[in-house]
Amino acid sequence: MSSELFAPLPLHSGQVLKNRIAKAAMEENMAGDGQLPDEQLLTLYRRWAGGGTGLLITGNVMVHAEALTGPAGVVLDEHSPLGPFVDWAKAGKSGGGAIWMQINHPGRQVAADMPGVVWGPTDIGVSLGKHSSRFGRPTAMTAQQIEETVARYAVTARRAEQAGFDGVEIHAAHGYLLSQFLSPLVNKRTDRWGGSLENRARMLLDIVRAVRATVSPSFAVAVKLNSADFQRGGFDADDARQVITMLEPLGVDLVELSGGSYESPAMTGRSADARTRAREAYFLDLAKDLVTTSPLPLMLTGGITKRATAQKVLDSGVAVIGMGTALAVTPDLPDRWSQGREADRDMRPVNWSDKALASAASMALVRHQMRRLARGSSPSPGTHPAIALVSEQRKQRKALRSYRTWLSKVRGSA
């Protein structure tokens, strides 16, 4: 079946995506020894590469070894050996599509038991009610720490290109560091990084400039941005519209729209103010509005599982369809769509009343599918979320011990 879904997409950098379907970033938390990609990740990405997507975006790769979203996060900094990343890039491109590395810093969204640093624009911590103690208390970043972090993004992007990746996606959504700077609820600074939206966007814009200046013109640079934070008084669609306009002259190829944070997990279909529902294309209504004014091509991610929905999103003017969970369950879904077929099964929803716990269980279920794919097994979308969550917690405790040992060696040799 022919469709615009399978038409190529030329980008500002000159790169051409072979179709309009992308695997959006999902946090694998599957790093091997030394916080490096190993054979598990290579197998997983070969599986996705053979499934027909035009673009694979990796789970977030951390720019700062002392600040990870989870203990099994991959780190690419100036000290990381490049060989494992070369292998990862080759695996991701083995099916003829492109692979971009998502690069990220967690800021204040760091578990309380993690070693390292917990930074934010201010010292305002993550507010999750009875679950708030799960996260460390942040310290406000100094001007020097902000500038050093900007430089870290550029180093990671440069090394990603050296390893053979086709581009990077700078993560400024989901409540991570750059999203925190954009948020008027978290960023209460009174210096040049706080106050007006122009100031709150300064760190993101500086990072884009630094990355663009250090990579080749043909290397893609994308940004993942919340269409809204889904918190009253937070970053909203009008803010997103203005930030996209600020990004346009900086050589950005694509802006991916998502939404939410740990405090309001709209990216899993559930938000604090109930403006998203467990339906297809969570953020389509906001995207329809943004696409009319966006000077950049947009990618929409969030809840897309069926071809008809993907076509509806594309018809709205969105350039790229992003899928996460759907490809963890059915890694060859784009090929199926090209043949007029759909997925055999969807992953079971998590409808627990505790939204924070439900979000954690949803992510654990997705990781459970990715781990099965990485072992060469078939997905198991019917797994009970409680079983997946307990298994994930056990794996994370083991990974935490390894990360602590590795980080202490890294610090000792610094």
LUMVEXBA-691890 format. One record per residue (C-alpha): residue number from 1; residue in one letter; chain; x, y, z. Coordinates in nm, 3 decimals. Layout:
BEGIN
+-----+---+---+---------+---------+---------+
|   k | r | c |    east |   north |      up |
+-----+---+---+---------+---------+---------+
| NUM | a | A |       X |       Y |       Z |
...
+-----+---+---+---------+---------+---------+
END
This chain:
BEGIN
+-----+---+---+---------+---------+---------+
|   k | r | c |    east |   north |      up |
+-----+---+---+---------+---------+---------+
|   1 | m | A |   0.000 |   0.000 |   0.000 |
|   2 | s | A |   0.144 |   0.337 |  -0.101 |
|   3 | s | A |   0.107 |   0.632 |   0.129 |
|   4 | e | A |   0.274 |   0.958 |   0.219 |
|   5 | l | A |   0.378 |   0.769 |   0.534 |
|   6 | f | A |   0.635 |   0.595 |   0.318 |
|   7 | a | A |   0.750 |   0.901 |   0.123 |
|   8 | p | A |   1.102 |   1.035 |   0.186 |
|   9 | l | A |   1.152 |   1.351 |   0.392 |
|  10 | p | A |   1.438 |   1.591 |   0.309 |
|  11 | l | A |   1.570 |   1.792 |   0.605 |
|  12 | h | A |   1.747 |   2.127 |   0.641 |
|  13 | s | A |   2.086 |   1.956 |   0.684 |
|  14 | g | A |   2.048 |   1.777 |   0.351 |
|  15 | q | A |   1.977 |   1.446 |   0.521 |
|  16 | v | A |   1.681 |   1.255 |   0.373 |
|  17 | l | A |   1.474 |   1.019 |   0.588 |
|  18 | k | A |   1.351 |   0.723 |   0.385 |
|  19 | n | A |   0.997 |   0.750 |   0.528 |
|  20 | r | A |   0.793 |   0.944 |   0.782 |
|  21 | i | A |   0.795 |   0.682 |   1.060 |
|  22 | a | A |   1.037 |   0.711 |   1.351 |
|  23 | k | A |   1.107 |   0.506 |   1.658 |
|  24 | a | A |   1.088 |   0.770 |   1.928 |
|  25 | a | A |   1.330 |   0.758 |   2.220 |
|  26 | m | A |   1.249 |   0.519 |   2.502 |
|  27 | e | A |   1.479 |   0.502 |   2.803 |
|  28 | e | A |   1.623 |   0.152 |   2.773 |
|  29 | n | A |   1.831 |   0.166 |   3.094 |
|  30 | m | A |   2.028 |  -0.127 |   2.954 |
|  31 | a | A |   2.390 |  -0.003 |   2.961 |
|  32 | g | A |   2.659 |  -0.264 |   3.001 |
|  33 | d | A |   2.987 |  -0.233 |   3.190 |
|  34 | g | A |   3.126 |   0.119 |   3.207 |
|  35 | q | A |   2.784 |   0.272 |   3.120 |
|  36 | l | A |   2.843 |   0.170 |   2.758 |
|  37 | p | A |   2.620 |   0.011 |   2.495 |
|  38 | d | A |   2.676 |  -0.362 |   2.475 |
|  39 | e | A |   2.545 |  -0.654 |   2.272 |
|  40 | q | A |   2.198 |  -0.624 |   2.428 |
|  41 | l | A |   2.146 |  -0.279 |   2.283 |
|  42 | l | A |   2.300 |  -0.379 |   1.950 |
|  43 | t | A |   2.059 |  -0.671 |   1.917 |
|  44 | l | A |   1.764 |  -0.450 |   2.011 |
|  45 | y | A |   1.853 |  -0.186 |   1.752 |
|  46 | r | A |   1.919 |  -0.440 |   1.478 |
|  47 | r | A |   1.568 |  -0.570 |   1.547 |
|  48 | w | A |   1.419 |  -0.222 |   1.510 |
|  49 | a | A |   1.638 |  -0.138 |   1.210 |
|  50 | g | A |   1.496 |  -0.438 |   1.026 |
|  51 | g | A |   1.137 |  -0.332 |   1.095 |
|  52 | g | A |   1.101 |  -0.058 |   0.834 |
|  53 | t | A |   1.138 |   0.270 |   1.026 |
|  54 | g | A |   1.298 |   0.562 |   0.849 |
|  55 | l | A |   1.456 |   0.690 |   1.169 |
|  56 | l | A |   1.563 |   0.540 |   1.500 |
|  57 | i | A |   1.615 |   0.777 |   1.794 |
|  58 | t | A |   1.804 |   0.618 |   2.082 |
|  59 | g | A |   1.697 |   0.632 |   2.442 |
|  60 | n | A |   1.858 |   0.923 |   2.621 |
|  61 | v | A |   2.236 |   0.917 |   2.633 |
|  62 | m | A |   2.372 |   1.115 |   2.925 |
|  63 | v | A |   2.614 |   1.404 |   2.874 |
|  64 | h | A |   2.732 |   1.408 |   3.239 |
|  65 | a | A |   2.864 |   1.092 |   3.405 |
|  66 | e | A |   2.751 |   1.217 |   3.748 |
|  67 | a | A |   2.392 |   1.288 |   3.644 |
|  68 | l | A |   2.189 |   0.994 |   3.515 |
|  69 | t | A |   1.817 |   0.938 |   3.478 |
|  70 | g | A |   1.874 |   0.580 |   3.593 |
|  71 | p | A |   2.168 |   0.366 |   3.708 |
|  72 | a | A |   2.190 |   0.172 |   3.380 |
|  73 | g | A |   2.198 |   0.481 |   3.161 |
|  74 | v | A |   2.446 |   0.508 |   2.875 |
|  75 | v | A |   2.708 |   0.785 |   2.908 |
|  76 | l | A |   2.897 |   0.945 |   2.621 |
|  77 | d | A |   3.143 |   1.209 |   2.734 |
|  78 | e | A |   3.501 |   1.304 |   2.651 |
|  79 | h | A |   3.635 |   0.997 |   2.835 |
|  80 | s | A |   3.405 |   0.729 |   2.687 |
|  81 | p | A |   3.565 |   0.475 |   2.451 |
|  82 | l | A |   3.411 |   0.527 |   2.108 |
|  83 | g | A |   3.416 |   0.167 |   1.982 |
|  84 | p | A |   3.089 |   0.055 |   2.145 |
|  85 | f | A |   2.911 |   0.359 |   2.000 |
|  86 | v | A |   3.048 |   0.285 |   1.653 |
|  87 | d | A |   2.894 |  -0.062 |   1.683 |
|  88 | w | A |   2.565 |   0.087 |   1.806 |
|  89 | a | A |   2.545 |   0.326 |   1.510 |
|  90 | k | A |   2.613 |   0.040 |   1.266 |
|  91 | a | A |   2.340 |  -0.171 |   1.426 |
|  92 | g | A |   2.092 |   0.116 |   1.401 |
|  93 | k | A |   2.168 |   0.176 |   1.033 |
|  94 | s | A |   2.170 |  -0.191 |   0.934 |
|  95 | g | A |   1.820 |  -0.170 |   0.785 |
|  96 | g | A |   1.889 |   0.131 |   0.566 |
|  97 | g | A |   1.739 |   0.399 |   0.792 |
|  98 | a | A |   1.900 |   0.676 |   0.993 |
|  99 | i | A |   1.990 |   0.670 |   1.363 |
| 100 | w | A |   2.002 |   0.977 |   1.585 |
| 101 | m | A |   2.129 |   0.984 |   1.942 |
| 102 | q | A |   1.908 |   1.153 |   2.197 |
| 103 | i | A |   2.131 |   1.346 |   2.440 |
| 104 | n | A |   2.012 |   1.453 |   2.782 |
| 105 | h | A |   2.078 |   1.571 |   3.137 |
| 106 | p | A |   1.823 |   1.480 |   3.406 |
| 107 | g | A |   1.862 |   1.793 |   3.619 |
| 108 | r | A |   1.651 |   1.741 |   3.931 |
| 109 | q | A |   1.481 |   1.420 |   3.809 |
| 110 | v | A |   1.738 |   1.195 |   3.978 |
| 111 | a | A |   1.650 |   0.923 |   4.228 |
| 112 | a | A |   1.746 |   0.996 |   4.587 |
| 113 | d | A |   1.964 |   0.685 |   4.613 |
| 114 | m | A |   2.177 |   0.776 |   4.309 |
| 115 | p | A |   2.533 |   0.902 |   4.360 |
| 116 | g | A |   2.649 |   1.209 |   4.173 |
| 117 | v | A |   2.476 |   1.546 |   4.147 |
| 118 | v | A |   2.116 |   1.667 |   4.152 |
| 119 | w | A |   2.098 |   2.002 |   3.977 |
| 120 | g | A |   1.820 |   2.232 |   3.868 |
| 121 | p | A |   1.759 |   2.592 |   3.773 |
| 122 | t | A |   1.660 |   2.641 |   4.139 |
| 123 | d | A |   1.639 |   2.423 |   4.449 |
| 124 | i | A |   1.271 |   2.337 |   4.390 |
| 125 | g | A |   1.239 |   1.960 |   4.410 |
| 126 | v | A |   1.013 |   1.715 |   4.226 |
| 127 | s | A |   0.666 |   1.720 |   4.383 |
| 128 | l | A |   0.497 |   1.381 |   4.376 |
| 129 | g | A |   0.310 |   1.384 |   4.704 |
| 130 | k | A |   0.393 |   1.070 |   4.904 |
| 131 | h | A |   0.648 |   0.973 |   4.635 |
| 132 | s | A |   0.846 |   1.300 |   4.650 |
| 133 | s | A |   1.116 |   1.146 |   4.870 |
| 134 | r | A |   1.209 |   0.915 |   4.583 |
| 135 | f | A |   1.395 |   1.206 |   4.425 |
| 136 | g | A |   1.703 |   1.393 |   4.544 |
| 137 | r | A |   1.686 |   1.754 |   4.657 |
| 138 | p | A |   1.834 |   1.973 |   4.383 |
| 139 | t | A |   2.081 |   2.255 |   4.419 |
| 140 | a | A |   2.055 |   2.559 |   4.194 |
| 141 | m | A |   2.312 |   2.555 |   3.916 |
| 142 | t | A |   2.582 |   2.820 |   3.911 |
| 143 | a | A |   2.663 |   3.014 |   3.595 |
| 144 | q | A |   2.980 |   2.807 |   3.557 |
| 145 | q | A |   2.787 |   2.479 |   3.589 |
| 146 | i | A |   2.541 |   2.596 |   3.323 |
| 147 | e | A |   2.822 |   2.687 |   3.084 |
| 148 | e | A |   3.002 |   2.358 |   3.149 |
| 149 | t | A |   2.681 |   2.168 |   3.082 |
| 150 | v | A |   2.633 |   2.350 |   2.750 |
| 151 | a | A |   2.985 |   2.238 |   2.657 |
| 152 | r | A |   2.909 |   1.878 |   2.758 |
| 153 | y | A |   2.620 |   1.862 |   2.510 |
| 154 | a | A |   2.851 |   1.980 |   2.233 |
| 155 | v | A |   3.116 |   1.719 |   2.325 |
| 156 | t | A |   2.857 |   1.438 |   2.322 |
| 157 | a | A |   2.717 |   1.552 |   1.986 |
| 158 | r | A |   3.064 |   1.574 |   1.830 |
| 159 | r | A |   3.154 |   1.226 |   1.951 |
| 160 | a | A |   2.820 |   1.087 |   1.833 |
| 161 | e | A |   2.902 |   1.209 |   1.484 |
| 162 | q | A |   3.251 |   1.058 |   1.507 |
| 163 | a | A |   3.092 |   0.725 |   1.600 |
| 164 | g | A |   2.877 |   0.726 |   1.286 |
| 165 | f | A |   2.541 |   0.849 |   1.414 |
| 166 | d | A |   2.343 |   1.057 |   1.163 |
| 167 | g | A |   2.225 |   1.318 |   1.411 |
| 168 | v | A |   2.137 |   1.407 |   1.768 |
| 169 | e | A |   1.814 |   1.500 |   1.939 |
| 170 | i | A |   1.850 |   1.742 |   2.230 |
| 171 | h | A |   1.598 |   1.644 |   2.499 |
| 172 | a | A |   1.414 |   1.949 |   2.629 |
| 173 | a | A |   1.092 |   1.774 |   2.735 |
| 174 | h | A |   0.949 |   1.543 |   3.004 |
| 175 | g | A |   1.072 |   1.749 |   3.298 |
| 176 | y | A |   1.445 |   1.691 |   3.243 |
| 177 | l | A |   1.700 |   1.971 |   3.286 |
| 178 | l | A |   1.625 |   2.183 |   2.979 |
| 179 | s | A |   1.252 |   2.139 |   3.035 |
| 180 | q | A |   1.308 |   2.256 |   3.393 |
| 181 | f | A |   1.475 |   2.573 |   3.270 |
| 182 | l | A |   1.182 |   2.634 |   3.032 |
| 183 | s | A |   0.922 |   2.587 |   3.306 |
| 184 | p | A |   0.807 |   2.898 |   3.496 |
| 185 | l | A |   0.704 |   2.668 |   3.782 |
| 186 | v | A |   1.057 |   2.534 |   3.834 |
| 187 | n | A |   1.274 |   2.815 |   3.700 |
| 188 | k | A |   1.245 |   3.100 |   3.948 |
| 189 | r | A |   1.588 |   3.243 |   3.868 |
| 190 | t | A |   1.634 |   3.618 |   3.855 |
| 191 | d | A |   1.949 |   3.619 |   3.639 |
| 192 | r | A |   1.990 |   3.585 |   3.261 |
| 193 | w | A |   1.855 |   3.228 |   3.268 |
| 194 | g | A |   1.526 |   3.311 |   3.442 |
| 195 | g | A |   1.220 |   3.530 |   3.418 |
| 196 | s | A |   1.112 |   3.589 |   3.057 |
| 197 | l | A |   1.067 |   3.300 |   2.816 |
| 198 | e | A |   1.368 |   3.429 |   2.622 |
| 199 | n | A |   1.579 |   3.391 |   2.935 |
| 200 | r | A |   1.432 |   3.053 |   3.028 |
| 201 | a | A |   1.505 |   2.927 |   2.676 |
| 202 | r | A |   1.862 |   3.062 |   2.681 |
| 203 | m | A |   2.028 |   2.739 |   2.792 |
| 204 | l | A |   1.852 |   2.533 |   2.525 |
| 205 | l | A |   1.937 |   2.786 |   2.254 |
| 206 | d | A |   2.301 |   2.804 |   2.367 |
| 207 | i | A |   2.323 |   2.425 |   2.351 |
| 208 | v | A |   2.177 |   2.416 |   2.000 |
| 209 | r | A |   2.426 |   2.679 |   1.886 |
| 210 | a | A |   2.718 |   2.494 |   2.049 |
| 211 | v | A |   2.614 |   2.162 |   1.897 |
| 212 | r | A |   2.554 |   2.306 |   1.551 |
| 213 | a | A |   2.895 |   2.476 |   1.563 |
| 214 | t | A |   3.081 |   2.154 |   1.647 |
| 215 | v | A |   2.917 |   1.907 |   1.404 |
| 216 | s | A |   2.912 |   1.891 |   1.025 |
| 217 | p | A |   2.642 |   2.080 |   0.832 |
| 218 | s | A |   2.508 |   1.744 |   0.708 |
| 219 | f | A |   2.468 |   1.611 |   1.064 |
| 220 | a | A |   2.107 |   1.642 |   1.181 |
| 221 | v | A |   2.021 |   1.840 |   1.494 |
| 222 | a | A |   1.672 |   1.798 |   1.644 |
| 223 | v | A |   1.502 |   1.910 |   1.964 |
| 224 | k | A |   1.241 |   1.727 |   2.170 |
| 225 | l | A |   1.003 |   1.979 |   2.323 |
| 226 | n | A |   0.692 |   1.961 |   2.535 |
| 227 | s | A |   0.381 |   2.084 |   2.357 |
| 228 | a | A |   0.276 |   2.155 |   2.716 |
| 229 | d | A |   0.379 |   2.049 |   3.067 |
| 230 | f | A |   0.015 |   1.979 |   3.162 |
| 231 | q | A |   0.055 |   2.166 |   3.491 |
| 232 | r | A |  -0.134 |   2.484 |   3.567 |
| 233 | g | A |   0.095 |   2.782 |   3.523 |
| 234 | g | A |   0.361 |   2.569 |   3.352 |
| 235 | f | A |   0.515 |   2.569 |   3.005 |
| 236 | d | A |   0.224 |   2.575 |   2.758 |
| 237 | a | A |   0.148 |   2.557 |   2.388 |
| 238 | d | A |   0.201 |   2.929 |   2.333 |
| 239 | d | A |   0.546 |   2.897 |   2.496 |
| 240 | a | A |   0.620 |   2.600 |   2.270 |
| 241 | r | A |   0.520 |   2.803 |   1.963 |
| 242 | q | A |   0.760 |   3.081 |   2.058 |
| 243 | v | A |   1.049 |   2.845 |   2.134 |
| 244 | i | A |   1.006 |   2.671 |   1.797 |
| 245 | t | A |   1.033 |   3.012 |   1.630 |
| 246 | m | A |   1.352 |   3.082 |   1.830 |
| 247 | l | A |   1.500 |   2.750 |   1.714 |
| 248 | e | A |   1.435 |   2.800 |   1.343 |
| 249 | p | A |   1.732 |   3.028 |   1.260 |
| 250 | l | A |   1.977 |   2.802 |   1.448 |
| 251 | g | A |   1.988 |   2.520 |   1.193 |
| 252 | v | A |   1.748 |   2.278 |   1.365 |
| 253 | d | A |   1.616 |   2.002 |   1.137 |
| 254 | l | A |   1.314 |   1.880 |   1.332 |
| 255 | v | A |   1.121 |   1.945 |   1.652 |
| 256 | e | A |   0.959 |   1.647 |   1.822 |
| 257 | l | A |   0.648 |   1.733 |   2.024 |
| 258 | s | A |   0.561 |   1.539 |   2.336 |
| 259 | g | A |   0.434 |   1.645 |   2.678 |
| 260 | g | A |   0.441 |   1.602 |   3.053 |
| 261 | s | A |   0.699 |   1.518 |   3.319 |
| 262 | y | A |   0.737 |   1.285 |   3.616 |
| 263 | e | A |   0.500 |   1.519 |   3.803 |
| 264 | s | A |   0.240 |   1.504 |   3.526 |
| 265 | p | A |   0.309 |   1.193 |   3.315 |
| 266 | a | A |   0.110 |   1.293 |   3.006 |
| 267 | m | A |   0.361 |   1.102 |   2.788 |
| 268 | t | A |   0.208 |   0.781 |   2.926 |
| 269 | g | A |  -0.147 |   0.904 |   2.858 |
| 270 | r | A |  -0.215 |   1.042 |   3.206 |
| 271 | s | A |  -0.162 |   1.401 |   3.316 |
| 272 | a | A |  -0.209 |   1.591 |   3.641 |
| 273 | d | A |  -0.487 |   1.810 |   3.501 |
| 274 | a | A |  -0.663 |   1.531 |   3.307 |
| 275 | r | A |  -0.627 |   1.700 |   2.968 |
| 276 | t | A |  -0.487 |   1.389 |   2.804 |
| 277 | r | A |  -0.670 |   1.060 |   2.784 |
| 278 | a | A |  -0.566 |   0.703 |   2.718 |
| 279 | r | A |  -0.629 |   0.739 |   2.343 |
| 280 | e | A |  -0.435 |   0.745 |   2.022 |
| 281 | a | A |  -0.209 |   1.048 |   1.955 |
| 282 | y | A |  -0.226 |   1.212 |   2.297 |
| 283 | f | A |  -0.093 |   1.548 |   2.181 |
| 284 | l | A |  -0.255 |   1.579 |   1.837 |
| 285 | d | A |  -0.490 |   1.863 |   1.933 |
| 286 | l | A |  -0.197 |   2.076 |   2.047 |
| 287 | a | A |   0.014 |   1.973 |   1.747 |
| 288 | k | A |  -0.259 |   2.076 |   1.503 |
| 289 | d | A |  -0.242 |   2.425 |   1.647 |
| 290 | l | A |   0.139 |   2.442 |   1.650 |
| 291 | v | A |   0.184 |   2.308 |   1.299 |
| 292 | t | A |  -0.001 |   2.605 |   1.148 |
| 293 | t | A |   0.268 |   2.847 |   1.269 |
| 294 | s | A |   0.578 |   2.626 |   1.293 |
| 295 | p | A |   0.865 |   2.724 |   1.062 |
| 296 | l | A |   1.021 |   2.380 |   1.126 |
| 297 | p | A |   0.899 |   2.028 |   1.046 |
| 298 | l | A |   0.735 |   1.867 |   1.346 |
| 299 | m | A |   0.736 |   1.510 |   1.474 |
| 300 | l | A |   0.453 |   1.395 |   1.701 |
| 301 | t | A |   0.496 |   1.120 |   1.960 |
| 302 | g | A |   0.250 |   0.981 |   2.213 |
| 303 | g | A |   0.012 |   0.686 |   2.191 |
| 304 | i | A |   0.016 |   0.618 |   1.815 |
| 305 | t | A |  -0.036 |   0.247 |   1.747 |
| 306 | k | A |  -0.252 |   0.222 |   1.432 |
| 307 | r | A |  -0.190 |   0.319 |   1.072 |
| 308 | a | A |  -0.515 |   0.516 |   1.045 |
| 309 | t | A |  -0.406 |   0.731 |   1.339 |
| 310 | a | A |  -0.062 |   0.782 |   1.189 |
| 311 | q | A |  -0.220 |   0.894 |   0.862 |
| 312 | k | A |  -0.453 |   1.130 |   1.051 |
| 313 | v | A |  -0.152 |   1.287 |   1.225 |
| 314 | l | A |   0.032 |   1.322 |   0.895 |
| 315 | d | A |  -0.276 |   1.476 |   0.732 |
| 316 | s | A |  -0.274 |   1.742 |   1.007 |
| 317 | g | A |   0.057 |   1.873 |   0.873 |
| 318 | v | A |   0.294 |   1.688 |   1.107 |
| 319 | a | A |   0.600 |   1.566 |   0.913 |
| 320 | v | A |   0.711 |   1.259 |   1.113 |
| 321 | i | A |   0.517 |   1.000 |   1.312 |
| 322 | g | A |   0.695 |   0.900 |   1.634 |
| 323 | m | A |   0.618 |   0.571 |   1.806 |
| 324 | g | A |   0.762 |   0.418 |   2.120 |
| 325 | t | A |   0.555 |   0.156 |   2.299 |
| 326 | a | A |   0.401 |   0.031 |   1.974 |
| 327 | l | A |   0.747 |  -0.058 |   1.840 |
| 328 | a | A |   0.852 |  -0.219 |   2.167 |
| 329 | v | A |   0.558 |  -0.457 |   2.122 |
| 330 | t | A |   0.571 |  -0.488 |   1.741 |
| 331 | p | A |   0.919 |  -0.394 |   1.615 |
| 332 | d | A |   0.824 |  -0.453 |   1.249 |
| 333 | l | A |   0.507 |  -0.242 |   1.262 |
| 334 | p | A |   0.611 |  -0.006 |   0.976 |
| 335 | d | A |   0.668 |  -0.305 |   0.747 |
| 336 | r | A |   0.329 |  -0.441 |   0.851 |
| 337 | w | A |   0.163 |  -0.111 |   0.768 |
| 338 | s | A |   0.327 |  -0.112 |   0.425 |
| 339 | q | A |   0.164 |  -0.453 |   0.368 |
| 340 | g | A |  -0.178 |  -0.345 |   0.497 |
| 341 | r | A |  -0.146 |  -0.524 |   0.831 |
| 342 | e | A |  -0.164 |  -0.405 |   1.192 |
| 343 | a | A |  -0.012 |  -0.525 |   1.520 |
| 344 | d | A |  -0.138 |  -0.853 |   1.658 |
| 345 | r | A |  -0.165 |  -0.717 |   2.014 |
| 346 | d | A |  -0.131 |  -0.394 |   2.207 |
| 347 | m | A |   0.036 |  -0.369 |   2.545 |
| 348 | r | A |  -0.205 |  -0.391 |   2.834 |
| 349 | p | A |  -0.288 |  -0.050 |   2.986 |
| 350 | v | A |  -0.201 |   0.040 |   3.344 |
| 351 | n | A |  -0.505 |   0.202 |   3.501 |
| 352 | w | A |  -0.392 |   0.223 |   3.862 |
| 353 | s | A |  -0.529 |   0.518 |   4.058 |
| 354 | d | A |  -0.182 |   0.621 |   4.177 |
| 355 | k | A |  -0.060 |   0.810 |   3.869 |
| 356 | a | A |   0.307 |   0.816 |   3.970 |
| 357 | l | A |   0.310 |   0.441 |   4.035 |
| 358 | a | A |   0.111 |   0.375 |   3.718 |
| 359 | s | A |   0.363 |   0.574 |   3.516 |
| 360 | a | A |   0.653 |   0.377 |   3.667 |
| 361 | a | A |   0.474 |   0.049 |   3.593 |
| 362 | s | A |   0.403 |   0.156 |   3.234 |
| 363 | m | A |   0.770 |   0.232 |   3.178 |
| 364 | a | A |   0.866 |  -0.099 |   3.340 |
| 365 | l | A |   0.631 |  -0.284 |   3.104 |
| 366 | v | A |   0.790 |  -0.117 |   2.801 |
| 367 | r | A |   1.141 |  -0.201 |   2.926 |
| 368 | h | A |   1.029 |  -0.560 |   2.980 |
| 369 | q | A |   0.940 |  -0.580 |   2.608 |
| 370 | m | A |   1.269 |  -0.419 |   2.505 |
| 371 | r | A |   1.469 |  -0.663 |   2.716 |
| 372 | r | A |   1.289 |  -0.954 |   2.551 |
| 373 | l | A |   1.368 |  -0.814 |   2.206 |
| 374 | a | A |   1.732 |  -0.767 |   2.312 |
| 375 | r | A |   1.747 |  -1.137 |   2.403 |
| 376 | g | A |   1.606 |  -1.236 |   2.067 |
| 377 | s | A |   1.269 |  -1.332 |   2.218 |
| 378 | s | A |   0.919 |  -1.223 |   2.122 |
| 379 | p | A |   0.748 |  -0.944 |   2.317 |
| 380 | s | A |   0.505 |  -1.037 |   2.591 |
| 381 | p | A |   0.251 |  -0.752 |   2.597 |
| 382 | g | A |   0.019 |  -0.936 |   2.835 |
| 383 | t | A |   0.270 |  -0.930 |   3.124 |
| 384 | h | A |   0.112 |  -0.801 |   3.443 |
| 385 | p | A |   0.240 |  -0.450 |   3.525 |
| 386 | a | A |   0.311 |  -0.539 |   3.888 |
| 387 | i | A |   0.538 |  -0.824 |   3.779 |
| 388 | a | A |   0.720 |  -0.597 |   3.534 |
| 389 | l | A |   0.761 |  -0.327 |   3.798 |
| 390 | v | A |   0.904 |  -0.563 |   4.062 |
| 391 | s | A |   1.142 |  -0.715 |   3.807 |
| 392 | e | A |   1.254 |  -0.370 |   3.693 |
| 393 | q | A |   1.318 |  -0.257 |   4.052 |
| 394 | r | A |   1.533 |  -0.564 |   4.111 |
| 395 | k | A |   1.737 |  -0.494 |   3.797 |
| 396 | q | A |   1.778 |  -0.129 |   3.892 |
| 397 | r | A |   1.913 |  -0.218 |   4.237 |
| 398 | k | A |   2.177 |  -0.436 |   4.075 |
| 399 | a | A |   2.259 |  -0.165 |   3.819 |
| 400 | l | A |   2.288 |   0.092 |   4.098 |
| 401 | r | A |   2.561 |  -0.111 |   4.267 |
| 402 | s | A |   2.751 |  -0.130 |   3.939 |
| 403 | y | A |   2.707 |   0.240 |   3.868 |
| 404 | r | A |   2.832 |   0.339 |   4.215 |
| 405 | t | A |   3.144 |   0.127 |   4.169 |
| 406 | w | A |   3.209 |   0.266 |   3.821 |
| 407 | l | A |   3.151 |   0.627 |   3.922 |
| 408 | s | A |   3.383 |   0.603 |   4.219 |
| 409 | k | A |   3.659 |   0.479 |   3.985 |
| 410 | v | A |   3.588 |   0.758 |   3.736 |
| 411 | r | A |   3.603 |   1.021 |   4.011 |
| 412 | g | A |   3.917 |   0.868 |   4.151 |
| 413 | s | A |   4.094 |   0.889 |   3.818 |
| 414 | a | A |   3.975 |   1.242 |   3.739 |
+-----+---+---+---------+---------+---------+
END
